[in-house]
Amino acid sequence: MNLTISGHHLEITTSMREYVLTKLDRVTRHFDQVVDVTVLLSFEKLKEKERRQKAEVTLHAKGKDIFVETSHEDMYAAIDNLMDKLDRQVCRHKDKLQNHHHVAAKRLDATLA
């Protein structure tokens, strides 16, 4: 898995990098076919004081690209929200990939007999 963490108007500290890595482990634990992950953390200079920290991720998995973005006053809270959304989307994608067709009980008994 290739991982790229970058910042826009923001310097990425080692604690931020480690925090993103620990949160990303939860996503990769659910779905192991992740090819590439790009995380962009940015600081927006808006007039309003709400939701100035922005986090976005692009995850390239086998068969689909997933993009998620969130914003919050605190960067760590934005990363938490981001990983929660990403986890839900990855689980939904994994569920779509799985084969949910089961052999009917009558046909199963006929093949065993």
C-alpha angles and dihedrals in degrees: 000000000000114000126193121182117183138165133220114205085347136087114230109230124203091249091056091048092051091046092053091047094051092048092046091055089071091057095046090048090062097044122025098183094084112137105178137005125192118187121190119190116189142176114220119207101216129160092236116071097221124097100003099147114075129191127185135173135194114200120191110201131170104290101001146049115222122199123189131172134180137171132204141156091257122052094216091052089049090052090049092052090045094054092046091054092044092050091053093049093047091050090049091050092048090050091053091051095053119091108244096179111115127193111254116251093239092054092045091054091047093054093049094050 
